[in-house]
Amino acid sequence: MSQPAPPTPTTEPPIVTPPYPPLYAPFKFLSLRLAARLTPTRLSSNALTVVWALLLITASVALAYEHTVYALALILLSVLLDCLDGDLARHRRQPSLAGTLLEQLAHWTGNMGLVAGAAAALLLDDPRPGNILLAAALAVVQAVYIAVVRQVRPDAASVAGYPRLRAAFRRIVKGIYNLSPIELPMAVALVVSGVTQEALIALTGLFAVLSGLVFVPHFVLVRAADRSQWGPAAPARPGAFTSLPAQHRTTVAQVIPDARWWTPGVPRLPAEVQALLGRQAPASGAPVLEAVWRDVTAKLPELFRTKGAVLPFSGPDDLAWEAVLRTLCAPGDAILIVGGRTSVERRRKAADRFGGRVSSLLTPFGTGATPTELDRLLADHPAVRLVLLSQTEAEDGTRTDLPAVAEVLRANDALFAVDACLGLCADDLRMDEWGVDIALSSSDSGMMAPPGVSLVALGPSALRLLDEPAADGGCAGTSLDLRTHREAESSGRRLAAPALAGLQMSVGLILEAGLDHVLAHHQRLAERFRRGCVDVAGLELASTRPSAACTTALLPAAVDVRELQNQMFATARMVVATGADPQGAPTLHFGHVGWLADDDVDLAVRTLAAALDAARDLAPTHVD
């Protein structure tokens, strides 16, 4: 079934409401304080939802017997618990779709129960046919009201045309919003007037009028949006631009296939982030990007576990690395780069261009840097200005023992920099606790956002260095000067809008779930995948200290790499990276970060095992 087309936008914004209705204010005041105290306890948010739903049902029974004051007290307590269940879940960073569904059911059941209680009171007092019809009418009108209000689309107030109707619709919706929760003013009215025939007639009429006031303009506006999508398309002339998109889509789909990317550094994007990529991007100079930039930069330090700052760059992480060199180092400074062949060669090129005196320590394949080797090298180079290590090595999937390395560097005055582009939010990084001065990362990989934004995290001590003049005076005030990226006007508007919006969404999702939870999730999936590689696919792993972000496996000599990749793509559209160990033997490189589940890992393992069997069968047989 096709989805309805979104309303055609105008210059007017959609309906914007405060965080909660005014009637909730005193209850929120209490619930926020109660939630802070109850967070360490075992009290469940869903249990609270069930309790306040039962309180509303009990209140309906009290109404049936015309104990209106008791009913009002029960309703007040239920509203407080209604606020508390959500605040408690947010304090624990445990968002729950099941809790949302349960709360919606509780609201509908409670509201209908209160109406049923009021109708029962009337019938118990005077069961005349007219009152029976009134009770039935009240129940039906209340059900219609709930259905109409729950279906309101806030963006309906932004469709083209009908300016007066749009304005009236906005006022009506905001008025109803300010009356929420509707059971509270309804109970107060029954306490004041009593459960009488006149009171129920008034309630029935009120719900009917409110339903009509919401439904009619809402229907007209949504219908107008539908009609704007039904207009006849302009006929395409041969060779005209309108005939090109279909052909272009086919061409692009062949070059960039829709695949399951299991390569290091490529995350499975959350659905919310993918949805943002399908929107029209704002202009690069749009002021709204400043607000997004401020929100992102305020939250990012939590992911690096630092009290410093995180500066986003538009471009590859090589640009961020060069900015660190030109801002915090001077030409001729001694720079030590530690890591595998690939990462050392990549970072060394930028340092050589800058004019630094570069030394390097190549770590053994599969084991990573050791504190002993680093201590020896630092003793030979006592004047080192900056030491760069990789948190995670892509070529062998090894996680560096950063806490142990940090112990060695504490005795040295060098700046401690970590390349966390691959492992951030998959492997833990505690900048302040471990004494890391600088961390480089990017918006993809464990951050679960589109590529395009690079990140420079500065610990408190490195951040203070920005108050000093640039060591490389030629970069002062340019895009390679970290100082220019501290202000939203100079930095936020320069960033690629789709990547920045995706980063804002993914950072919010990570913090809402809890960073420790995301780290544990990635660790569990990585262990599950590695067990499958060994036990099911029969592969040997390269690293003795594996990362949660990626895995490197040694490929048997009897398997043709290209045939293996073809088999995996043909079977499940799965794409993996390949490489070689120091002896030239082929290796497979897998990335397993992002919005993945156990089923995704199991499918990848089965696909890998089947492709290995097929590639072995197709391998040529050599006869001596």
CORURHU-V995280 format. One record per run of one state. SS is the DSSP state (alpha for helix, beta for strand, coil for the rest). FROM is the first residue (numbers start at 1). LEN is the number of residues. If there is no record, write none. Layout:
BEGIN
ss;from;len
SS;FROM;LEN
SS;FROM;LEN
END
This chain:
BEGIN
ss;from;len
coil;1;8
beta;9;1
coil;10;12
alpha;22;17
coil;39;6
alpha;45;20
coil;65;3
alpha;68;24
coil;92;5
alpha;97;29
coil;126;3
alpha;129;22
coil;151;3
alpha;154;5
beta;159;1
coil;160;3
alpha;163;16
coil;179;3
alpha;182;12
coil;194;3
alpha;197;33
coil;230;11
alpha;241;15
coil;256;4
beta;260;2
coil;262;6
beta;268;1
coil;269;2
alpha;271;7
coil;278;10
alpha;288;17
coil;305;4
beta;309;6
coil;315;2
alpha;317;12
coil;329;5
beta;334;6
coil;340;1
alpha;341;14
coil;355;2
beta;357;6
coil;363;8
alpha;371;10
coil;381;3
beta;384;7
coil;391;1
beta;392;2
coil;394;4
beta;398;2
coil;400;2
alpha;402;8
coil;410;5
beta;415;5
coil;420;4
beta;424;1
coil;425;2
beta;427;1
coil;428;3
alpha;431;4
coil;435;3
beta;438;5
coil;443;2
alpha;445;3
coil;448;5
beta;453;6
coil;459;1
alpha;460;6
coil;466;7
alpha;473;3
coil;476;6
alpha;482;4
coil;486;2
alpha;488;7
coil;495;2
alpha;497;17
coil;514;1
alpha;515;21
coil;536;4
beta;540;2
coil;542;4
beta;546;1
coil;547;3
beta;550;5
coil;555;6
alpha;561;12
coil;573;1
beta;574;2
coil;576;1
beta;577;4
coil;581;5
beta;586;6
coil;592;2
beta;594;1
coil;595;3
alpha;598;21
coil;619;6
END
